[in-house]
Amino acid sequence: MRLHAPELPETVARKLVELVAMVRELDLKKPPSIAESIDWARALLLLGRSDIDAATFNETMSVIVKHRTDIELVAERVGLALA
């Protein structure tokens, strides 16, 4: 992550990696790839986010989760864990 989004604060990068790992543990049609994780990091940078709280996660999770049914599951399991 640090290679592809070096401007991302280390605390945000760590949280992003932890959240992606949580999402990958779920039974999804398409778990997020490394490329989608990098895209998410870049999106957070563009949005100027300095943390991934529940609101930020809900607003941006479609970058890493592509299927509608997966989005609902991830919002329920991971999004609520952040709240």
N, C-alpha and C positions, 0 to 999 in steps of 0.2 A: 504494500500500500504506500509506503513511504517513497518508493521509487517513482510511482505513477502520479502521486498527488503530494509532493513534498511540502506544499504550503499548508496542508491540512494539519491543524494542531494535533500533537501526539495523543492527547486525551480523546479527541474526537475519532482519530484513526483507530485507537484501541477499542473504543465503544462500537464503532462501525464493524470491525472484525468480529467482536463478540456477538453482535446482533445478527450478522450474516450467518455465523455458526449456529445460532439458535434457530434461525429460519431454515437452514439446511437440515436440521434434525426433524423437521416436520415432514409429514407425508404429502409432498406437493407434486403436481404434474410436472413442474419444471423448477427445480431448485436454482437459486441464483449462482451464476458462474463467477469466476474471478473478474471477467470483463464487466459484468454488471455491478460488481462491488466497486470497481474503479470508477465506473460511470456514476455511481451513487456518491462517491467521494467528491468527484468533480462537480456534481450538482449541488452538494452541500456548500462547496466553495463558492460557486456562482451565486448562491442564495445568501451568502454571507453568514451562514450558521456556525456558531461556536460551540454548539452542543447538539446532541440528538435526544430531545425530550419526546414525550408522547405525541405532541402536536406535530413536531418536525417529522417524526417517523410516519405518522398517518398521512401527512402531506406528500412525502417523498418515497414511500415504500413501493410505489408502482415502477420505480426505476429498477428494483431488484426482483419484484414479483410480477409476473406477466399475465397469469390466468385469473379471471374473475373469482373463481371458487378459491383459488390459492390466496388471493388478496383478503377475502373474508376470513379465512382460517388464520392467516398471519396477523391480521388486525386483532382478531379475538385473542390469540395466544401471546403474541409478542407485544402488540400494542398495549394490551391491558397490563402486561408485566412492567411496562415503562411508566404507566400512570400512577 
